Amino acid sequence: MLETSIKTNSKKILYPIIQSKLSSSELNWLESVLSFENEALFFQAFGLISRRISSTIPEWTTQEKESLEQLYPSFTKSSWDLQQLCRSLLMIHIPIDQNEEVLKKIAEMADIKELICLYKGLFFLENAQDFVSLVQEGIRTNMVAVFDAIALENPFAAEHLPVDAWNQLVLKAVFMGRPLYRIVDLDLRKNEKLALIVHDYIHERWSAGRLVTPEIWRLVAGYVNQDIASDLFNAINSGDSLTQQAAIKVLKDSSFYNQDTFQTEVTLNSETSWEEIGEQHYSQSNF
């Protein structure tokens, strides 16, 4: 079972927290539209949120952080603003037997900000698993901000996507140069098929004289064979500092590791976490 499987009542937790963050005029308006009677009124309210609710990013109390993280793993690592939260609340208020049809219509007509809200908010829904096909369609987007809303700090993919769709998401994150360390439960959903595809991709990049992100080695961890081990040795001997740290980290957990092969300084680098490697890499890349 994935770590992201713990889920409680979204409406019960979100509503009082959002109420406490809105001004009186914002709250009065939101309460007046939450009881929409048909999809036309829902579409109207969903669109008006950008004009009636501020885009402030709230500060969370310790208790709020704990509640939100339990409800939505990695919630506090993402910058949720009030508009996104209110749109999520509206989505939660759609009857379950109608929300799939209504939200697919939203996906077809939404602007970028609304698409971001849509994909970030799906995980809150009690029937979130019914939206796998919508998310798979979203993964094909060329809009970086929309892709990030699906792939980064969003537990939906790890919780609900089948293996091939999950692999497609991770590979696209690699191709687009997105920070892999911000994908929720990346290590829990790693698989041999993905590792072998990534290994082929590394060779394609090297053959073209191009570098790969040091984070990419995380995706082959646990699936090191003779060929991958040879490439890890190559990365350790010729890569930059972060690449060396990533490669030795993977090799050390494989049967191909021999401590006597490396200097103490190199093996100590394997203690660096994947989050630290990712943060340093994207910091250096001005991400």
Salt bridges, closest charged atoms under 4 A:
GLU39 OE2 - LYS105 NZ 2.81
GLU64 OE1 - LYS21 NZ 2.94
GLU100 OE2 - LYS104 NZ 3.38
GLU101 OE2 - LYS105 NZ 3.73
GLU114 OE2 - ARG87 NH2 3.78
GLU137 OE1 - ARG140 NH1 2.67
ASP148 OD2 - ARG178 NH2 2.69
GLU153 OE2 - ARG182 NE 2.80
ASP164 OD1 - LYS193 NZ 2.90
ASP187 OD1 - LYS190 NZ 3.80
ASP187 OD1 - ARG218 NE 2.91
ASP231 OD2 - HIS199 NE2 2.44
ASP231 OD2 - HIS203 NE2 2.56
GLU271 OE2 - LYS252 NZ 3.28
GLU275 OE2 - ARG218 NH2 3.55
